[in-house]
Amino acid sequence: MNSKLKTGLSIAGGLIVTVLLTILVMPYTTKAHSPEGLVTFQQNGIGLEVAYNRPYKKERQIFGKLVPYNEVWRTGANEATTFETTSDILVDGSLLKAGKYTLWTIPMENSWKVIFNEQMYPWGIDMDKKAYRDAQFDALVLERPVNKLAEVTEQFTISFEEAGDFISMELVWDQVRIEIPIKKEETPVSASTNTLISEQNYSSSSIRFNVTSMLSLVALE
């Protein structure tokens, strides 16, 4: 075999091995710095679950630098964060159907956009370090105000908190907190039920009318 061909094959083989090792080793390396987190909420017929990765602050400036303003963020690290609901819910007053979504955010100084996307992705960012999210699969986009905190939260945290009639999904890191109100979608009274009630009322009225008429006839006789 030609020596140049052998050299080329050796280089190609080395590159393939390097890429495979990177793909296999990278998740374990990155997760050592940003461990996985799972938060759930189950009550009154509603089930919520968020799976995400939790980076640390480590004395860095987070929002506006490590996480740039006005750019899509995977809402954590490593894989895209996922959000799952077992029932239809209202998120900040807008309907979100039962199902599993990827959860993306666009941090800004005074507010954040929160995005529920119907697509699942192999990783949180692509080879150009841009968010994998494809906007055509956005199921819901909303905007929530930033709450500035006096104390620093070292590790990125997502939690569910009960807030009256609502469940508040809270995203907290550094000195920023975002609160997203969630409520179970109420099942409206169906048209068939309304029709049945109307028919029952009509039947009751007819019975009263017939009884009244019969008593009038008896009185006349």
Contacts in CASP RR format, 6 or more apart in sequence:
PFRMAT RR
TARGET T0000
AUTHOR 0000-0000-0000
METHOD contacts of the structure
MODEL  1
MNSKLKTGLSIAGGLIVTVLLTILVMPYTTKAHSPEGLVTFQQNGIGLEV
AYNRPYKKERQIFGKLVPYNEVWRTGANEATTFETTSDILVDGSLLKAGK
YTLWTIPMENSWKVIFNEQMYPWGIDMDKKAYRDAQFDALVLERPVNKLA
EVTEQFTISFEEAGDFISMELVWDQVRIEIPIKKEETPVSASTNTLISEQ
NYSSSSIRFNVTSMLSLVALE
27 78 0 8 1.000
30 53 0 8 1.000
30 77 0 8 1.000
30 78 0 8 1.000
31 53 0 8 1.000
31 78 0 8 1.000
33 55 0 8 1.000
33 56 0 8 1.000
33 77 0 8 1.000
34 53 0 8 1.000
34 54 0 8 1.000
34 55 0 8 1.000
34 56 0 8 1.000
34 76 0 8 1.000
34 77 0 8 1.000
34 78 0 8 1.000
35 53 0 8 1.000
35 54 0 8 1.000
36 51 0 8 1.000
36 52 0 8 1.000
36 53 0 8 1.000
36 54 0 8 1.000
37 51 0 8 1.000
37 52 0 8 1.000
37 53 0 8 1.000
37 54 0 8 1.000
38 49 0 8 1.000
38 50 0 8 1.000
38 51 0 8 1.000
39 49 0 8 1.000
39 50 0 8 1.000
39 158 0 8 1.000
39 159 0 8 1.000
39 160 0 8 1.000
40 47 0 8 1.000
40 48 0 8 1.000
40 49 0 8 1.000
40 50 0 8 1.000
40 160 0 8 1.000
41 47 0 8 1.000
41 48 0 8 1.000
41 49 0 8 1.000
41 160 0 8 1.000
41 167 0 8 1.000
42 48 0 8 1.000
44 184 0 8 1.000
45 86 0 8 1.000
45 87 0 8 1.000
45 184 0 8 1.000
46 85 0 8 1.000
46 86 0 8 1.000
46 87 0 8 1.000
46 89 0 8 1.000
46 167 0 8 1.000
46 184 0 8 1.000
47 85 0 8 1.000
47 86 0 8 1.000
47 87 0 8 1.000
48 83 0 8 1.000
48 84 0 8 1.000
48 85 0 8 1.000
48 86 0 8 1.000
48 89 0 8 1.000
48 160 0 8 1.000
48 167 0 8 1.000
48 169 0 8 1.000
48 182 0 8 1.000
49 82 0 8 1.000
49 83 0 8 1.000
49 84 0 8 1.000
50 81 0 8 1.000
50 82 0 8 1.000
50 83 0 8 1.000
50 84 0 8 1.000
50 103 0 8 1.000
50 158 0 8 1.000
50 169 0 8 1.000
51 81 0 8 1.000
51 82 0 8 1.000
52 75 0 8 1.000
52 76 0 8 1.000
52 81 0 8 1.000
52 82 0 8 1.000
52 103 0 8 1.000
52 156 0 8 1.000
52 158 0 8 1.000
53 76 0 8 1.000
53 77 0 8 1.000
53 78 0 8 1.000
53 79 0 8 1.000
53 81 0 8 1.000
54 76 0 8 1.000
54 77 0 8 1.000
54 155 0 8 1.000
54 156 0 8 1.000
54 157 0 8 1.000
55 76 0 8 1.000
55 77 0 8 1.000
55 155 0 8 1.000
55 156 0 8 1.000
56 154 0 8 1.000
56 155 0 8 1.000
56 156 0 8 1.000
57 152 0 8 1.000
57 153 0 8 1.000
57 154 0 8 1.000
57 155 0 8 1.000
57 173 0 8 1.000
57 174 0 8 1.000
60 66 0 8 1.000
62 173 0 8 1.000
62 174 0 8 1.000
62 176 0 8 1.000
63 69 0 8 1.000
63 107 0 8 1.000
63 109 0 8 1.000
63 173 0 8 1.000
63 174 0 8 1.000
63 176 0 8 1.000
64 107 0 8 1.000
64 109 0 8 1.000
67 73 0 8 1.000
67 107 0 8 1.000
68 107 0 8 1.000
69 107 0 8 1.000
69 108 0 8 1.000
69 109 0 8 1.000
70 106 0 8 1.000
70 107 0 8 1.000
70 108 0 8 1.000
71 106 0 8 1.000
71 107 0 8 1.000
71 131 0 8 1.000
72 104 0 8 1.000
72 105 0 8 1.000
72 106 0 8 1.000
72 115 0 8 1.000
72 130 0 8 1.000
72 131 0 8 1.000
72 133 0 8 1.000
73 104 0 8 1.000
73 105 0 8 1.000
73 106 0 8 1.000
73 107 0 8 1.000
73 131 0 8 1.000
74 80 0 8 1.000
74 81 0 8 1.000
74 104 0 8 1.000
74 124 0 8 1.000
74 125 0 8 1.000
74 131 0 8 1.000
74 132 0 8 1.000
74 133 0 8 1.000
75 81 0 8 1.000
75 103 0 8 1.000
75 104 0 8 1.000
75 105 0 8 1.000
75 158 0 8 1.000
75 171 0 8 1.000
76 156 0 8 1.000
77 156 0 8 1.000
78 123 0 8 1.000
78 124 0 8 1.000
79 121 0 8 1.000
79 123 0 8 1.000
79 124 0 8 1.000
80 102 0 8 1.000
80 103 0 8 1.000
80 104 0 8 1.000
80 120 0 8 1.000
80 121 0 8 1.000
80 123 0 8 1.000
80 124 0 8 1.000
80 131 0 8 1.000
80 132 0 8 1.000
80 133 0 8 1.000
81 102 0 8 1.000
81 103 0 8 1.000
81 104 0 8 1.000
81 158 0 8 1.000
82 100 0 8 1.000
82 101 0 8 1.000
82 102 0 8 1.000
82 103 0 8 1.000
82 120 0 8 1.000
83 100 0 8 1.000
83 101 0 8 1.000
83 102 0 8 1.000
83 103 0 8 1.000
83 116 0 8 1.000
84 99 0 8 1.000
84 100 0 8 1.000
84 101 0 8 1.000
85 96 0 8 1.000
85 98 0 8 1.000
85 99 0 8 1.000
86 98 0 8 1.000
86 99 0 8 1.000
87 98 0 8 1.000
87 184 0 8 1.000
87 185 0 8 1.000
88 95 0 8 1.000
88 96 0 8 1.000
88 97 0 8 1.000
88 98 0 8 1.000
88 184 0 8 1.000
88 185 0 8 1.000
89 95 0 8 1.000
89 96 0 8 1.000
89 98 0 8 1.000
89 182 0 8 1.000
89 183 0 8 1.000
89 184 0 8 1.000
89 185 0 8 1.000
90 96 0 8 1.000
90 182 0 8 1.000
90 183 0 8 1.000
90 184 0 8 1.000
90 185 0 8 1.000
91 114 0 8 1.000
91 116 0 8 1.000
91 140 0 8 1.000
91 142 0 8 1.000
91 180 0 8 1.000
91 181 0 8 1.000
91 182 0 8 1.000
92 142 0 8 1.000
92 144 0 8 1.000
92 180 0 8 1.000
92 181 0 8 1.000
93 181 0 8 1.000
93 183 0 8 1.000
94 140 0 8 1.000
94 142 0 8 1.000
95 140 0 8 1.000
95 185 0 8 1.000
96 116 0 8 1.000
96 139 0 8 1.000
96 140 0 8 1.000
97 139 0 8 1.000
100 120 0 8 1.000
101 116 0 8 1.000
101 117 0 8 1.000
101 118 0 8 1.000
101 139 0 8 1.000
102 116 0 8 1.000
102 117 0 8 1.000
102 119 0 8 1.000
102 120 0 8 1.000
102 121 0 8 1.000
102 133 0 8 1.000
103 114 0 8 1.000
103 115 0 8 1.000
103 116 0 8 1.000
103 117 0 8 1.000
104 114 0 8 1.000
104 115 0 8 1.000
104 117 0 8 1.000
104 131 0 8 1.000
104 133 0 8 1.000
105 112 0 8 1.000
105 113 0 8 1.000
105 114 0 8 1.000
105 115 0 8 1.000
105 171 0 8 1.000
105 178 0 8 1.000
106 112 0 8 1.000
106 113 0 8 1.000
106 115 0 8 1.000
107 176 0 8 1.000
108 146 0 8 1.000
109 146 0 8 1.000
110 145 0 8 1.000
110 146 0 8 1.000
111 143 0 8 1.000
111 144 0 8 1.000
111 145 0 8 1.000
111 146 0 8 1.000
112 143 0 8 1.000
112 144 0 8 1.000
112 146 0 8 1.000
112 171 0 8 1.000
112 178 0 8 1.000
113 141 0 8 1.000
113 142 0 8 1.000
113 143 0 8 1.000
114 141 0 8 1.000
114 142 0 8 1.000
114 143 0 8 1.000
114 144 0 8 1.000
114 178 0 8 1.000
114 180 0 8 1.000
115 133 0 8 1.000
115 138 0 8 1.000
115 140 0 8 1.000
115 141 0 8 1.000
116 138 0 8 1.000
116 139 0 8 1.000
116 140 0 8 1.000
116 141 0 8 1.000
117 133 0 8 1.000
117 134 0 8 1.000
117 137 0 8 1.000
117 138 0 8 1.000
117 139 0 8 1.000
118 137 0 8 1.000
118 138 0 8 1.000
118 139 0 8 1.000
119 133 0 8 1.000
119 134 0 8 1.000
119 137 0 8 1.000
121 132 0 8 1.000
121 133 0 8 1.000
122 132 0 8 1.000
123 132 0 8 1.000
124 131 0 8 1.000
124 132 0 8 1.000
125 131 0 8 1.000
125 132 0 8 1.000
126 132 0 8 1.000
142 180 0 8 1.000
144 178 0 8 1.000
144 179 0 8 1.000
144 180 0 8 1.000
145 178 0 8 1.000
146 176 0 8 1.000
146 177 0 8 1.000
146 178 0 8 1.000
147 176 0 8 1.000
147 177 0 8 1.000
147 178 0 8 1.000
147 179 0 8 1.000
148 175 0 8 1.000
148 176 0 8 1.000
149 172 0 8 1.000
149 175 0 8 1.000
149 176 0 8 1.000
149 177 0 8 1.000
150 175 0 8 1.000
151 175 0 8 1.000
152 174 0 8 1.000
152 175 0 8 1.000
153 172 0 8 1.000
153 173 0 8 1.000
153 174 0 8 1.000
153 175 0 8 1.000
155 173 0 8 1.000
156 171 0 8 1.000
156 172 0 8 1.000
156 173 0 8 1.000
157 170 0 8 1.000
157 171 0 8 1.000
157 172 0 8 1.000
157 173 0 8 1.000
158 169 0 8 1.000
158 170 0 8 1.000
158 171 0 8 1.000
158 172 0 8 1.000
159 169 0 8 1.000
159 170 0 8 1.000
159 172 0 8 1.000
160 167 0 8 1.000
160 168 0 8 1.000
160 169 0 8 1.000
160 170 0 8 1.000
161 167 0 8 1.000
161 168 0 8 1.000
161 170 0 8 1.000
162 168 0 8 1.000
163 179 0 8 1.000
163 181 0 8 1.000
165 183 0 8 1.000
166 181 0 8 1.000
166 182 0 8 1.000
166 183 0 8 1.000
167 181 0 8 1.000
167 182 0 8 1.000
167 183 0 8 1.000
168 179 0 8 1.000
168 180 0 8 1.000
168 181 0 8 1.000
168 182 0 8 1.000
169 179 0 8 1.000
169 180 0 8 1.000
169 182 0 8 1.000
170 177 0 8 1.000
170 178 0 8 1.000
170 179 0 8 1.000
170 180 0 8 1.000
171 177 0 8 1.000
171 178 0 8 1.000
171 180 0 8 1.000
172 178 0 8 1.000
END
